[in-house]
Amino acid sequence: MQCRMYTLKFSLESTWSTHMNVLGIGSRKARTGAEGNRKRLGVVAGIVAALSLTLAACSSGSSETASESPAADASQVGRTMDEIKESGSVRIGVFADKAPFGSIDQSGNYAGYDIVYGDRIGKDLGVDVEYVPVEAASRVEFLESGKVDIILANFTVTPERQEKVDFANPYMKVSLGVASPEDAPITKPEQLKDSKLVIVKGTTADSYLAANYPDADVQKFEQYTEVTNSLLDGRADGWVTDNTEALAWTGAQKGFTTGIASLGDEDTIAAAVAKGNTQLRDWLNQQLTDLAGEQFFHKDFDETLRPVYGDNISADELVVEGGKLS
């Protein structure tokens, strides 16, 4: 059976608005007494009749027309391109506490490497950008539940994550690193098993340590600020995280160093969309191809990351242009 849900909605709304005051709902004075009750019953009968007519209009053989769209599948996750454009904004999940990639600055605005990219996505789509703060462990859930259209939150591509979300082509390279105090640096992987380590739950470091150092003393936190505070006050010996984050944090934090700058395999970071939303993923891939001609991510690096890294790391060590590894 094919039913026009918007027709049902229209019948209810038009009948309701016509008789709202008669029912006494939302009006300053509600009707009282037998007369009021009779009128209420009359209106209820009218609404029931409107519902009956609408439901009767549904038929198993009714045909579609170009101007009539069927109701969206309730199981669908991820908005289409048309839905995003019609809404006037794209919802992008980003970190709010992870400078210089995604954070809220002193003016209360989102800033960072991922934010510059997100702004360009909105510009090329012709819509506003609504940034939605996410935690590392909630990135997949926010896509699966439709809370965001895109995740731009240092999302490392892994086989496990590819089973749950669709990744666009990469825009950055990354491996793990270890930040530790300068007066007690962790400089060798074998030190990890005897150190008190901290990580952010749901990150690549989480799965890496579980697989390679299952007996290590690891404390997990939801937020990056909780991790860095544990280093600052001496509760932890080292923080295992993306080397891009470790280098950025230790570069800005006196008394700390990235003793291990590359741990494990080199991975890539990419935008992610809901599983099956190939239309939006393909658009992102085409945009990456188009942006390569202007060296967009090298410019993004110069604006947001170079002031933090200085000469410690070059753009070519991190940046991926055109969605393709060189």
ZADO-1210 file (C-alpha; in nm, 4 decimals, padded with zeros to 6 digits):
<atoms>
<atom x="00.0000" y="00.0000" z="00.0000" code="MET" pos="1"/>
<atom x="00.1263" y="00.3468" z="-00.0876" code="GLN" pos="2"/>
<atom x="00.0261" y="00.6281" z="00.1484" code="CYS" pos="3"/>
<atom x="00.1203" y="00.9927" z="00.1252" code="ARG" pos="4"/>
<atom x="00.2323" y="01.0777" z="00.4764" code="MET" pos="5"/>
<atom x="00.2479" y="01.4463" z="00.3992" code="TYR" pos="6"/>
<atom x="-00.1218" y="01.4356" z="00.2989" code="THR" pos="7"/>
<atom x="-00.2104" y="01.2978" z="00.6400" code="LEU" pos="8"/>
<atom x="-00.0022" y="01.5675" z="00.8070" code="LYS" pos="9"/>
<atom x="-00.1708" y="01.8389" z="00.6009" code="PHE" pos="10"/>
<atom x="-00.5205" y="01.7163" z="00.6853" code="SER" pos="11"/>
<atom x="-00.4426" y="01.7134" z="01.0543" code="LEU" pos="12"/>
<atom x="-00.2771" y="02.0538" z="01.0552" code="GLU" pos="13"/>
<atom x="-00.5454" y="02.2278" z="00.8504" code="SER" pos="14"/>
<atom x="-00.8301" y="02.0801" z="01.0555" code="THR" pos="15"/>
<atom x="-00.6497" y="02.1525" z="01.3797" code="TRP" pos="16"/>
<atom x="-00.5696" y="02.5135" z="01.2979" code="SER" pos="17"/>
<atom x="-00.9256" y="02.5790" z="01.1812" code="THR" pos="18"/>
<atom x="-01.0810" y="02.4517" z="01.5015" code="HIS" pos="19"/>
<atom x="-00.8137" y="02.5299" z="01.7622" code="MET" pos="20"/>
<atom x="-01.0094" y="02.8069" z="01.9303" code="ASN" pos="21"/>
<atom x="-01.3291" y="02.6041" z="01.9316" code="VAL" pos="22"/>
<atom x="-01.1522" y="02.3340" z="02.1305" code="LEU" pos="23"/>
<atom x="-01.0330" y="02.5969" z="02.3745" code="GLY" pos="24"/>
<atom x="-00.6686" y="02.4868" z="02.3479" code="ILE" pos="25"/>
<atom x="-00.4219" y="02.7724" z="02.3421" code="GLY" pos="26"/>
<atom x="-00.6970" y="03.0331" z="02.3766" code="SER" pos="27"/>
<atom x="-00.7336" y="03.2711" z="02.6671" code="ARG" pos="28"/>
<atom x="-01.0868" y="03.1398" z="02.7460" code="LYS" pos="29"/>
<atom x="-01.1911" y="02.7760" z="02.7223" code="ALA" pos="30"/>
<atom x="-01.5556" y="02.7088" z="02.6440" code="ARG" pos="31"/>
<atom x="-01.7563" y="02.5556" z="02.9300" code="THR" pos="32"/>
<atom x="-02.0883" y="02.3822" z="02.9777" code="GLY" pos="33"/>
<atom x="-02.2936" y="02.1577" z="02.7513" code="ALA" pos="34"/>
<atom x="-02.2623" y="02.3894" z="02.4506" code="GLU" pos="35"/>
<atom x="-01.8831" y="02.3785" z="02.4705" code="GLY" pos="36"/>
<atom x="-01.8865" y="02.0009" z="02.5035" code="ASN" pos="37"/>
<atom x="-02.1110" y="01.9610" z="02.1989" code="ARG" pos="38"/>
<atom x="-01.8800" y="02.1797" z="01.9926" code="LYS" pos="39"/>
<atom x="-01.5768" y="01.9867" z="02.1054" code="ARG" pos="40"/>
<atom x="-01.7437" y="01.6598" z="02.0059" code="LEU" pos="41"/>
<atom x="-01.8281" y="01.8094" z="01.6688" code="GLY" pos="42"/>
<atom x="-01.4681" y="01.9070" z="01.6072" code="VAL" pos="43"/>
<atom x="-01.3411" y="01.5632" z="01.7119" code="VAL" pos="44"/>
<atom x="-01.5828" y="01.4083" z="01.4641" code="ALA" pos="45"/>
<atom x="-01.4478" y="01.6424" z="01.1971" code="GLY" pos="46"/>
<atom x="-01.0903" y="01.5400" z="01.2678" code="ILE" pos="47"/>
<atom x="-01.1834" y="01.1703" z="01.2564" code="VAL" pos="48"/>
<atom x="-01.3546" y="01.2296" z="00.9225" code="ALA" pos="49"/>
<atom x="-01.0463" y="01.4042" z="00.7860" code="ALA" pos="50"/>
<atom x="-00.8317" y="01.1126" z="00.8957" code="LEU" pos="51"/>
<atom x="-01.0697" y="00.8643" z="00.7366" code="SER" pos="52"/>
<atom x="-01.0681" y="01.0494" z="00.4060" code="LEU" pos="53"/>
<atom x="-00.6906" y="01.0668" z="00.4020" code="THR" pos="54"/>
<atom x="-00.6474" y="00.6983" z="00.4810" code="LEU" pos="55"/>
<atom x="-00.9079" y="00.6075" z="00.2214" code="ALA" pos="56"/>
<atom x="-00.7037" y="00.7957" z="-00.0379" code="ALA" pos="57"/>
<atom x="-00.4260" y="00.5374" z="00.0026" code="CYS" pos="58"/>
<atom x="-00.4419" y="00.2537" z="-00.2457" code="SER" pos="59"/>
<atom x="-00.2201" y="-00.0374" z="-00.3352" code="SER" pos="60"/>
<atom x="-00.2183" y="00.0654" z="-00.6974" code="GLY" pos="61"/>
<atom x="-00.1630" y="00.4405" z="-00.6785" code="SER" pos="62"/>
<atom x="00.1162" y="00.5758" z="-00.9010" code="SER" pos="63"/>
<atom x="00.4007" y="00.8183" z="-00.8266" code="GLU" pos="64"/>
<atom x="00.4245" y="01.1554" z="-00.9925" code="THR" pos="65"/>
<atom x="00.7280" y="01.3782" z="-01.0420" code="ALA" pos="66"/>
<atom x="00.5984" y="01.6295" z="-00.7884" code="SER" pos="67"/>
<atom x="00.5264" y="01.3706" z="-00.5196" code="GLU" pos="68"/>
<atom x="00.8073" y="01.2005" z="-00.3276" code="SER" pos="69"/>
<atom x="00.7436" y="00.8951" z="-00.1088" code="PRO" pos="70"/>
<atom x="00.8287" y="00.9206" z="00.2594" code="ALA" pos="71"/>
<atom x="01.1956" y="00.8513" z="00.3321" code="ALA" pos="72"/>
<atom x="01.2848" y="00.5019" z="00.4477" code="ASP" pos="73"/>
<atom x="01.2852" y="00.5114" z="00.8260" code="ALA" pos="74"/>
<atom x="01.5929" y="00.2878" z="00.8344" code="SER" pos="75"/>
<atom x="01.7991" y="00.5229" z="00.6179" code="GLN" pos="76"/>
<atom x="02.0995" y="00.6786" z="00.7925" code="VAL" pos="77"/>
<atom x="02.2776" y="00.9783" z="00.6451" code="GLY" pos="78"/>
<atom x="02.1215" y="01.2706" z="00.4646" code="ARG" pos="79"/>
<atom x="02.1336" y="01.2947" z="00.0872" code="THR" pos="80"/>
<atom x="02.3019" y="01.5847" z="-00.0887" code="MET" pos="81"/>
<atom x="01.9627" y="01.7331" z="-00.1740" code="ASP" pos="82"/>
<atom x="01.8499" y="01.7111" z="00.1883" code="GLU" pos="83"/>
<atom x="02.1647" y="01.8847" z="00.3080" code="ILE" pos="84"/>
<atom x="02.1276" y="02.1642" z="00.0538" code="LYS" pos="85"/>
<atom x="01.7571" y="02.2071" z="00.1213" code="GLU" pos="86"/>
<atom x="01.8252" y="02.2380" z="00.4949" code="SER" pos="87"/>
<atom x="02.0806" y="02.5128" z="00.4316" code="GLY" pos="88"/>
<atom x="02.3517" y="02.3621" z="00.6516" code="SER" pos="89"/>
<atom x="02.5832" y="02.0626" z="00.6782" code="VAL" pos="90"/>
<atom x="02.6490" y="01.9121" z="01.0217" code="ARG" pos="91"/>
<atom x="03.0163" y="01.8307" z="01.0761" code="ILE" pos="92"/>
<atom x="03.1453" y="01.6513" z="01.3855" code="GLY" pos="93"/>
<atom x="03.4754" y="01.7929" z="01.5138" code="VAL" pos="94"/>
<atom x="03.6841" y="01.8003" z="01.8291" code="PHE" pos="95"/>
<atom x="03.6371" y="02.1004" z="02.0561" code="ALA" pos="96"/>
<atom x="03.9463" y="02.0476" z="02.2733" code="ASP" pos="97"/>
<atom x="04.2165" y="01.9319" z="02.0348" code="LYS" pos="98"/>
<atom x="04.4205" y="02.2262" z="01.9120" code="ALA" pos="99"/>
<atom x="04.5568" y="02.2811" z="01.6528" code="PRO" pos="100"/>
<atom x="04.3180" y="02.0451" z="01.4688" code="PHE" pos="101"/>
<atom x="03.9811" y="02.1233" z="01.6203" code="GLY" pos="102"/>
<atom x="03.9164" y="02.3421" z="01.9238" code="SER" pos="103"/>
<atom x="03.7210" y="02.6421" z="02.0458" code="ILE" pos="104"/>
<atom x="03.9339" y="02.9565" z="02.0589" code="ASP" pos="105"/>
<atom x="03.9188" y="03.2443" z="02.3073" code="GLN" pos="106"/>
<atom x="03.6507" y="03.4132" z="02.0967" code="SER" pos="107"/>
<atom x="03.4267" y="03.1079" z="02.1225" code="GLY" pos="108"/>
<atom x="03.4784" y="03.0079" z="01.7592" code="ASN" pos="109"/>
<atom x="03.5924" y="02.6751" z="01.6217" code="TYR" pos="110"/>
<atom x="03.9475" y="02.6862" z="01.4887" code="ALA" pos="111"/>
<atom x="04.2118" y="02.4498" z="01.3543" code="GLY" pos="112"/>
<atom x="04.3249" y="02.2389" z="01.0620" code="TYR" pos="113"/>
<atom x="04.0019" y="02.0361" z="01.0387" code="ASP" pos="114"/>
<atom x="03.7911" y="02.3504" z="01.0751" code="ILE" pos="115"/>
<atom x="03.9541" y="02.5171" z="00.7733" code="VAL" pos="116"/>
<atom x="03.8700" y="02.2038" z="00.5749" code="TYR" pos="117"/>
<atom x="03.5153" y="02.1981" z="00.7130" code="GLY" pos="118"/>
<atom x="03.4608" y="02.5619" z="00.6179" code="ASP" pos="119"/>
<atom x="03.5644" y="02.4803" z="00.2615" code="ARG" pos="120"/>
<atom x="03.3224" y="02.1874" z="00.2472" code="ILE" pos="121"/>
<atom x="03.0397" y="02.4213" z="00.3433" code="GLY" pos="122"/>
<atom x="03.1495" y="02.6798" z="00.0880" code="LYS" pos="123"/>
<atom x="03.1648" y="02.4294" z="-00.1967" code="ASP" pos="124"/>
<atom x="02.8289" y="02.2799" z="-00.0992" code="LEU" pos="125"/>
<atom x="02.6789" y="02.6281" z="-00.0860" code="GLY" pos="126"/>
<atom x="02.5514" y="02.5862" z="00.2707" code="VAL" pos="127"/>
<atom x="02.6369" y="02.6972" z="00.6234" code="ASP" pos="128"/>
<atom x="02.8399" y="02.4706" z="00.8514" code="VAL" pos="129"/>
<atom x="02.7049" y="02.3559" z="01.1869" code="GLU" pos="130"/>
<atom x="02.9964" y="02.2200" z="01.3900" code="TYR" pos="131"/>
<atom x="02.9007" y="01.9525" z="01.6402" code="VAL" pos="132"/>
<atom x="03.1487" y="01.8659" z="01.9188" code="PRO" pos="133"/>
<atom x="03.2366" y="01.4964" z="01.9420" code="VAL" pos="134"/>
<atom x="03.4571" y="01.2761" z="02.1581" code="GLU" pos="135"/>
<atom x="03.6863" y="01.0167" z="02.0020" code="ALA" pos="136"/>
<atom x="03.4693" y="00.7292" z="02.1243" code="ALA" pos="137"/>
<atom x="03.1464" y="00.8849" z="01.9903" code="SER" pos="138"/>
<atom x="03.2527" y="00.9502" z="01.6305" code="ARG" pos="139"/>
<atom x="03.1015" y="00.6328" z="01.4863" code="VAL" pos="140"/>
<atom x="02.7829" y="00.6638" z="01.6930" code="GLU" pos="141"/>
<atom x="02.7240" y="01.0227" z="01.5791" code="PHE" pos="142"/>
<atom x="02.7307" y="00.9069" z="01.2161" code="LEU" pos="143"/>
<atom x="02.5193" y="00.5970" z="01.2774" code="GLU" pos="144"/>
<atom x="02.2527" y="00.7984" z="01.4601" code="SER" pos="145"/>
<atom x="02.2456" y="01.0780" z="01.2013" code="GLY" pos="146"/>
<atom x="02.3582" y="01.3450" z="01.4478" code="LYS" pos="147"/>
<atom x="02.6191" y="01.4591" z="01.1958" code="VAL" pos="148"/>
<atom x="02.6652" y="01.4278" z="00.8200" code="ASP" pos="149"/>
<atom x="03.0450" y="01.4207" z="00.8219" code="ILE" pos="150"/>
<atom x="03.3162" y="01.3532" z="01.0788" code="ILE" pos="151"/>
<atom x="03.6350" y="01.5624" z="01.0590" code="LEU" pos="152"/>
<atom x="03.8008" y="01.4729" z="01.3868" code="ALA" pos="153"/>
<atom x="04.1445" y="01.3237" z="01.3236" code="ASN" pos="154"/>
<atom x="03.9672" y="01.0044" z="01.2199" code="PHE" pos="155"/>
<atom x="04.2318" y="00.7421" z="01.1375" code="THR" pos="156"/>
<atom x="04.1224" y="00.4877" z="00.8769" code="VAL" pos="157"/>
<atom x="04.1250" y="00.1321" z="01.0160" code="THR" pos="158"/>
<atom x="03.9654" y="-00.1940" z="00.8931" code="PRO" pos="159"/>
<atom x="03.7456" y="-00.2091" z="01.2045" code="GLU" pos="160"/>
<atom x="03.6094" y="00.1403" z="01.1462" code="ARG" pos="161"/>
<atom x="03.5575" y="00.0741" z="00.7754" code="GLN" pos="162"/>
<atom x="03.3026" y="-00.1895" z="00.8732" code="GLU" pos="163"/>
<atom x="03.0908" y="00.0773" z="01.0428" code="LYS" pos="164"/>
<atom x="03.1421" y="00.3976" z="00.8401" code="VAL" pos="165"/>
<atom x="03.2455" y="00.4998" z="00.4900" code="ASP" pos="166"/>
<atom x="03.5714" y="00.6928" z="00.4645" code="PHE" pos="167"/>
<atom x="03.6513" y="00.9384" z="00.1887" code="ALA" pos="168"/>
<atom x="04.0041" y="00.9463" z="00.0489" code="ASN" pos="169"/>
<atom x="04.2736" y="01.0667" z="00.2933" code="PRO" pos="170"/>
<atom x="04.3838" y="01.4236" z="00.3566" code="TYR" pos="171"/>
<atom x="04.6567" y="01.3559" z="00.6133" code="MET" pos="172"/>
<atom x="04.9177" y="01.0938" z="00.7112" code="LYS" pos="173"/>
<atom x="04.9733" y="00.9862" z="01.0690" code="VAL" pos="174"/>
<atom x="05.1362" y="00.7320" z="01.2977" code="SER" pos="175"/>
<atom x="05.1382" y="00.6982" z="01.6740" code="LEU" pos="176"/>
<atom x="05.3714" y="00.8923" z="01.9019" code="GLY" pos="177"/>
<atom x="05.4474" y="00.9032" z="02.2734" code="VAL" pos="178"/>
<atom x="05.4639" y="01.2238" z="02.4776" code="ALA" pos="179"/>
<atom x="05.6463" y="01.2141" z="02.8114" code="SER" pos="180"/>
<atom x="05.8340" y="01.4428" z="03.0563" code="PRO" pos="181"/>
<atom x="06.1765" y="01.5610" z="02.9456" code="GLU" pos="182"/>
<atom x="06.3313" y="01.4509" z="03.2752" code="ASP" pos="183"/>
<atom x="06.1937" y="01.0960" z="03.2369" code="ALA" pos="184"/>
<atom x="06.1437" y="01.0465" z="02.8636" code="PRO" pos="185"/>
<atom x="05.9992" y="00.7369" z="02.7013" code="ILE" pos="186"/>
<atom x="06.2214" y="00.6907" z="02.3974" code="THR" pos="187"/>
<atom x="06.1922" y="00.3183" z="02.3200" code="LYS" pos="188"/>
<atom x="05.8850" y="00.0991" z="02.2606" code="PRO" pos="189"/>
<atom x="06.0050" y="-00.1566" z="02.5168" code="GLU" pos="190"/>
<atom x="05.9584" y="00.1062" z="02.7903" code="GLN" pos="191"/>
<atom x="05.5828" y="00.1073" z="02.7346" code="LEU" pos="192"/>
<atom x="05.5145" y="-00.2186" z="02.9194" code="LYS" pos="193"/>
<atom x="05.6637" y="-00.0806" z="03.2414" code="ASP" pos="194"/>
<atom x="05.5151" y="00.2710" z="03.2230" code="SER" pos="195"/>
<atom x="05.1895" y="00.4262" z="03.3410" code="LYS" pos="196"/>
<atom x="05.0262" y="00.5261" z="03.0151" code="LEU" pos="197"/>
<atom x="04.7222" y="00.7382" z="02.9369" code="VAL" pos="198"/>
<atom x="04.5136" y="00.7386" z="02.6205" code="ILE" pos="199"/>
<atom x="04.1843" y="00.8725" z="02.4911" code="VAL" pos="200"/>
<atom x="03.9197" y="00.6022" z="02.4720" code="LYS" pos="201"/>
<atom x="03.8268" y="00.4900" z="02.1211" code="GLY" pos="202"/>
<atom x="04.1433" y="00.6170" z="01.9512" code="THR" pos="203"/>
<atom x="04.3904" y="00.4238" z="01.7385" code="THR" pos="204"/>
<atom x="04.6237" y="00.4192" z="02.0395" code="ALA" pos="205"/>
<atom x="04.3546" y="00.2342" z="02.2353" code="ASP" pos="206"/>
<atom x="04.3372" y="-00.0552" z="01.9893" code="SER" pos="207"/>
<atom x="04.7152" y="-00.0551" z="01.9268" code="TYR" pos="208"/>
<atom x="04.8064" y="-00.0940" z="02.2928" code="LEU" pos="209"/>
<atom x="04.5383" y="-00.3578" z="02.3480" code="ALA" pos="210"/>
<atom x="04.6826" y="-00.5638" z="02.0632" code="ALA" pos="211"/>
<atom x="05.0543" y="-00.5096" z="02.1233" code="ASN" pos="212"/>
<atom x="05.0864" y="-00.4325" z="02.4949" code="TYR" pos="213"/>
<atom x="04.7890" y="-00.6088" z="02.6584" code="PRO" pos="214"/>
<atom x="04.9553" y="-00.6127" z="03.0024" code="ASP" pos="215"/>
<atom x="05.0575" y="-00.2464" z="03.0042" code="ALA" pos="216"/>
<atom x="04.9252" y="-00.0133" z="03.2742" code="ASP" pos="217"/>
<atom x="04.6847" y="00.1975" z="03.0671" code="VAL" pos="218"/>
<atom x="04.4285" y="00.4468" z="03.1929" code="GLN" pos="219"/>
<atom x="04.1607" y="00.5604" z="02.9487" code="LYS" pos="220"/>
<atom x="03.9884" y="00.8991" z="02.9424" code="PHE" pos="221"/>
<atom x="03.7033" y="01.0441" z="02.7388" code="GLU" pos="222"/>
<atom x="03.8573" y="01.3873" z="02.6808" code="GLN" pos="223"/>
<atom x="04.1983" y="01.5087" z="02.5719" code="TYR" pos="224"/>
<atom x="04.2186" y="01.7622" z="02.8521" code="THR" pos="225"/>
<atom x="04.1867" y="01.4806" z="03.1067" code="GLU" pos="226"/>
<atom x="04.4823" y="01.3044" z="02.9454" code="VAL" pos="227"/>
<atom x="04.7101" y="01.6069" z="02.9347" code="THR" pos="228"/>
<atom x="04.6212" y="01.7019" z="03.2914" code="ASN" pos="229"/>
<atom x="04.7299" y="01.3571" z="03.4094" code="SER" pos="230"/>
<atom x="05.0699" y="01.4156" z="03.2481" code="LEU" pos="231"/>
<atom x="05.1024" y="01.7642" z="03.3899" code="LEU" pos="232"/>
<atom x="05.0319" y="01.6579" z="03.7484" code="ASP" pos="233"/>
<atom x="05.2550" y="01.3487" z="03.7339" code="GLY" pos="234"/>
<atom x="04.9894" y="01.0771" z="03.7463" code="ARG" pos="235"/>
<atom x="05.1119" y="00.9332" z="03.4140" code="ALA" pos="236"/>
<atom x="05.4501" y="00.8566" z="03.2608" code="ASP" pos="237"/>
<atom x="05.3456" y="00.8877" z="02.8989" code="GLY" pos="238"/>
<atom x="05.0627" y="00.9648" z="02.6575" code="TRP" pos="239"/>
<atom x="05.0216" y="00.7474" z="02.3478" code="VAL" pos="240"/>
<atom x="04.8359" y="00.9279" z="02.0709" code="THR" pos="241"/>
<atom x="04.8684" y="01.0343" z="01.7079" code="ASP" pos="242"/>
<atom x="05.2180" y="01.1710" z="01.6519" code="ASN" pos="243"/>
<atom x="05.0632" y="01.4857" z="01.5055" code="THR" pos="244"/>
<atom x="04.8979" y="01.5515" z="01.8422" code="GLU" pos="245"/>
<atom x="05.1993" y="01.4499" z="02.0504" code="ALA" pos="246"/>
<atom x="05.4324" y="01.6780" z="01.8545" code="LEU" pos="247"/>
<atom x="05.1869" y="01.9678" z="01.8707" code="ALA" pos="248"/>
<atom x="05.1294" y="01.9344" z="02.2451" code="TRP" pos="249"/>
<atom x="05.4927" y="01.8881" z="02.3475" code="THR" pos="250"/>
<atom x="05.5958" y="02.1710" z="02.1170" code="GLY" pos="251"/>
<atom x="05.3710" y="02.4070" z="02.3096" code="ALA" pos="252"/>
<atom x="05.4194" y="02.2557" z="02.6560" code="GLN" pos="253"/>
<atom x="05.7465" y="02.3298" z="02.8347" code="LYS" pos="254"/>
<atom x="05.9069" y="02.0318" z="03.0067" code="GLY" pos="255"/>
<atom x="05.7681" y="01.7624" z="02.7772" code="PHE" pos="256"/>
<atom x="05.8979" y="01.5863" z="02.4676" code="THR" pos="257"/>
<atom x="05.7826" y="01.3422" z="02.2019" code="THR" pos="258"/>
<atom x="06.0387" y="01.0732" z="02.2797" code="GLY" pos="259"/>
<atom x="05.8882" y="00.8321" z="02.0256" code="ILE" pos="260"/>
<atom x="05.7792" y="01.0189" z="01.7132" code="ALA" pos="261"/>
<atom x="05.6698" y="00.7142" z="01.5129" code="SER" pos="262"/>
<atom x="05.5191" y="00.4030" z="01.6697" code="LEU" pos="263"/>
<atom x="05.3580" y="00.1265" z="01.4662" code="GLY" pos="264"/>
<atom x="05.2502" y="00.1607" z="01.1042" code="ASP" pos="265"/>
<atom x="05.1846" y="00.4814" z="00.9141" code="GLU" pos="266"/>
<atom x="04.8113" y="00.5353" z="00.8691" code="ASP" pos="267"/>
<atom x="04.5901" y="00.7942" z="00.7039" code="THR" pos="268"/>
<atom x="04.3241" y="01.0333" z="00.8298" code="ILE" pos="269"/>
<atom x="04.0077" y="01.0952" z="00.6297" code="ALA" pos="270"/>
<atom x="03.6596" y="01.2398" z="00.6444" code="ALA" pos="271"/>
<atom x="03.3904" y="00.9847" z="00.7279" code="ALA" pos="272"/>
<atom x="03.0200" y="00.9580" z="00.6457" code="VAL" pos="273"/>
<atom x="02.7457" y="00.7155" z="00.7448" code="ALA" pos="274"/>
<atom x="02.7861" y="00.3640" z="00.6089" code="LYS" pos="275"/>
<atom x="02.6216" y="00.3457" z="00.2670" code="GLY" pos="276"/>
<atom x="02.6113" y="00.7214" z="00.2042" code="ASN" pos="277"/>
<atom x="02.8137" y="00.6823" z="-00.1136" code="THR" pos="278"/>
<atom x="02.6722" y="00.9985" z="-00.2700" code="GLN" pos="279"/>
<atom x="02.8234" y="01.2246" z="-00.0046" code="LEU" pos="280"/>
<atom x="03.1447" y="01.0211" z="00.0106" code="ARG" pos="281"/>
<atom x="03.1924" y="01.0456" z="-00.3664" code="ASP" pos="282"/>
<atom x="03.1324" y="01.4209" z="-00.3537" code="TRP" pos="283"/>
<atom x="03.4027" y="01.4556" z="-00.0880" code="LEU" pos="284"/>
<atom x="03.6435" y="01.2532" z="-00.3016" code="ASN" pos="285"/>
<atom x="03.5792" y="01.4725" z="-00.6039" code="GLN" pos="286"/>
<atom x="03.6299" y="01.7834" z="-00.3921" code="GLN" pos="287"/>
<atom x="03.9683" y="01.6499" z="-00.2771" code="LEU" pos="288"/>
<atom x="04.0682" y="01.6037" z="-00.6404" code="THR" pos="289"/>
<atom x="03.9607" y="01.9579" z="-00.7246" code="ASP" pos="290"/>
<atom x="04.1404" y="02.1089" z="-00.4238" code="LEU" pos="291"/>
<atom x="04.4725" y="01.9513" z="-00.5209" code="ALA" pos="292"/>
<atom x="04.5224" y="02.2091" z="-00.7947" code="GLY" pos="293"/>
<atom x="04.5391" y="02.4897" z="-00.5399" code="GLU" pos="294"/>
<atom x="04.7442" y="02.2914" z="-00.2844" code="GLN" pos="295"/>
<atom x="04.4653" y="02.3511" z="-00.0347" code="PHE" pos="296"/>
<atom x="04.6009" y="02.1382" z="00.2488" code="PHE" pos="297"/>
<atom x="04.9526" y="02.2807" z="00.2231" code="HIS" pos="298"/>
<atom x="04.7957" y="02.6239" z="00.2725" code="LYS" pos="299"/>
<atom x="04.5870" y="02.4862" z="00.5583" code="ASP" pos="300"/>
<atom x="04.9070" y="02.3505" z="00.7171" code="PHE" pos="301"/>
<atom x="05.0813" y="02.6870" z="00.6833" code="ASP" pos="302"/>
<atom x="04.7873" y="02.8642" z="00.8477" code="GLU" pos="303"/>
<atom x="04.7123" y="02.6301" z="01.1365" code="THR" pos="304"/>
<atom x="04.9954" y="02.3812" z="01.1956" code="LEU" pos="305"/>
<atom x="05.3227" y="02.5491" z="01.1001" code="ARG" pos="306"/>
<atom x="05.2941" y="02.8044" z="01.3853" code="PRO" pos="307"/>
<atom x="05.2774" y="02.5063" z="01.6227" code="VAL" pos="308"/>
<atom x="05.5295" y="02.2665" z="01.4687" code="TYR" pos="309"/>
<atom x="05.7818" y="02.5215" z="01.3480" code="GLY" pos="310"/>
<atom x="06.0713" y="02.3399" z="01.1814" code="ASP" pos="311"/>
<atom x="06.0098" y="02.0132" z="01.3660" code="ASN" pos="312"/>
<atom x="05.7858" y="01.8746" z="01.0943" code="ILE" pos="313"/>
<atom x="05.7207" y="01.9700" z="00.7319" code="SER" pos="314"/>
<atom x="05.3931" y="01.9860" z="00.5434" code="ALA" pos="315"/>
<atom x="05.4961" y="01.7001" z="00.3141" code="ASP" pos="316"/>
<atom x="05.5358" y="01.4718" z="00.6153" code="GLU" pos="317"/>
<atom x="05.1678" y="01.5155" z="00.7057" code="LEU" pos="318"/>
<atom x="04.9673" y="01.6526" z="00.4156" code="VAL" pos="319"/>
<atom x="04.7921" y="01.4479" z="00.1480" code="VAL" pos="320"/>
<atom x="04.6734" y="01.6388" z="-00.1594" code="GLU" pos="321"/>
<atom x="04.4109" y="01.5090" z="-00.4008" code="GLY" pos="322"/>
<atom x="04.3231" y="01.2171" z="-00.1751" code="GLY" pos="323"/>
<atom x="04.6245" y="01.0180" z="-00.2972" code="LYS" pos="324"/>
<atom x="04.9432" y="00.9210" z="-00.1154" code="LEU" pos="325"/>
<atom x="05.2524" y="01.0278" z="-00.3084" code="SER" pos="326"/>
</atoms>
